[in-house]
Amino acid sequence: MADTPPRTLAYCGKSTQELGTGLQEHGWTLERVDTWSELPAAIQRTGARVALIELSAADETCLPAIERMVVEHPAQEWLALAPAELLTREAIAELIYSAFFDYFSPPLKPERLLLTLGHAWGMAQLGIRLCTRREHSSGFPGLIGDSPPMHFLKGQIKRLAPVDMPVLITGASGTGKELAASNIHHLSTRRDGSFIAINCGALPEKLVQSELFGHEKGAFTGAASRKIGRIEAANGGTLFLDEIGDLPLEAQVNLLRFLQEGTIERVGSHQPIKVDARVVAATHVDLEQAVAQGRFREDLFFRLNVLRLRMPWLRERGRDIDKLARHFIERFSLEHGLKPKSLSQASVRALLNHSWPGNVRELMNRIRRAMVMAEGRVITPAHLELEQDRPVRSMLTLAEARDLAERETILATLDGTEYNISATARMLDVSRVTLYRLMKKHGIELNETAITG
């Protein structure tokens, strides 16, 4: 059983100097700060699940910022300490009612304080467990983040998963194409069948046919027994062909025949075998260019490119980078028995400023390395090998930043109108012709459910 996380209270206030001693006697650690704006750093530093903020009349002008701070830290339960006369002010009363778990008015009664803190801590722990469980039960396990590109990606997966047609997933290496394919499978009608993944680029050329289609005993030297191929093993489920662009031309011919006829032949046999498997393929190369250069069959490309999904670069995902980093820290702590660590503010800035040419895979490797190299509890840019004095390669030009913002706005609006082109054009205040031109410019494709009228 996992160890129970420590009970830490992040506290901003000055009127209860005796608070720390009373809490320590009951197993609490108190992290005190002088101003409410320091609370996020204290939470990050200590992992506190409960925060107590003492409000005063002077804070009334800062209520929107305080509310934003509370909303941006949903993993914590927030408590307020406010004099009774302050609660008569509508703005403060509304803030406490809408954003805080509970509140106190001085003088504090130790019994009630400890009871409420315990309740808040328990609710915070429950929320974390439910959040993790919800992430898996929602149909998107592993796809961490809620940035516009990820929101759009999940919406696309949800739409195309039930449609039993081939899917082509494009995107740079390390963006999570296999995770997307797995989510497509688990949201499809084939979820009870097998999900068989094969990396076409990692197969020895002489064994490609045998791995994909299987072989009969004695089909070639070393074939001591019959072997079921990956395609046949996926019968009733989903076959994921990663790096399909690296598949040799000879194997492309047989794969095309399977997609056209739904049958395969094992190596060494002429007996057709019926196989019912959905094919999801993925590639980091430009298949249209590969077709033009004669490296990939055009007819196979059209068979695979029925439904299409694009994986976003990590650098397009904004604050998802921070969330992913913290997710990997928690995961590696559990997997390898390492002490939990936190990211310094400088590390967060370094993560957000890096260009991430290796995408999520690079982030995982940097976090894993930092978990080992950091001697204390805080991960610095040096541990991530992202020192701030190095030139930042990810700084966008103004034109690149403008293009990125334009693309994300179009995607978010399309998703909000359920791909109604006319409604999207109206909301963006552009003509339909201009919208189509912009979609083409940014590589945004119409999906099967698009409404063009």
HULINQUI-V7624 format. One record per pair of residues at least 6 apart in sequence whose C-alpha atoms are under 6 Angstrom apart, sorted by the first residue. I is the first residue (numbers start at 0). J is the second residue. Records with the same first field share a line. If there is no record, write none. Layout:
BEGIN
I: J, J
END
This chain:
BEGIN
6: 27
7: 27, 28, 29, 47
8: 29, 47, 49, 50
9: 30, 50
10: 31, 50, 51, 52
11: 31, 32, 33, 34, 35, 52, 53
12: 53
19: 29
48: 75
49: 75, 76, 77, 120
50: 77
51: 78, 79
52: 79
53: 79, 80
54: 81
75: 123
76: 100, 119, 123
77: 99, 100
78: 99, 100, 101, 102
79: 102
80: 102, 103, 104
81: 104
82: 104
83: 104
86: 92
134: 140
139: 182
144: 319
146: 316
156: 183
160: 183, 186, 187
161: 187
165: 278, 279, 303, 305
166: 279, 306, 307
167: 279, 280, 281, 303, 304, 307
168: 281, 307, 308, 309
169: 281, 282, 283, 309
170: 283, 309, 310
171: 283
172: 283
173: 357, 358, 359, 360
174: 358, 359
184: 190
189: 236
192: 235, 236
193: 233, 236
194: 236, 237
195: 233, 238, 239
196: 239
197: 240
198: 241
199: 241, 242, 243, 246
200: 242, 245
210: 228
211: 228, 229, 230
212: 228, 265
213: 226, 227, 228, 265
214: 225, 226, 265, 266
215: 225, 267
216: 222, 223, 224, 225
218: 267
233: 276
234: 274, 275, 276
235: 275, 276
236: 276
237: 276, 277, 278
238: 277, 278
239: 279, 280
240: 280
241: 280, 281
242: 281, 282
243: 281, 282
244: 282
255: 299
257: 263
261: 273, 274
262: 271, 272, 273, 274
263: 271, 272
264: 270, 271
289: 295
290: 296, 297
313: 358
314: 354
332: 339
340: 376, 377
341: 377, 378
342: 377, 378
343: 379
346: 379, 380
352: 393
353: 393
354: 392, 393
365: 383
369: 382, 383
380: 386
413: 423
418: 449
419: 449, 450
420: 451
424: 430, 431
END
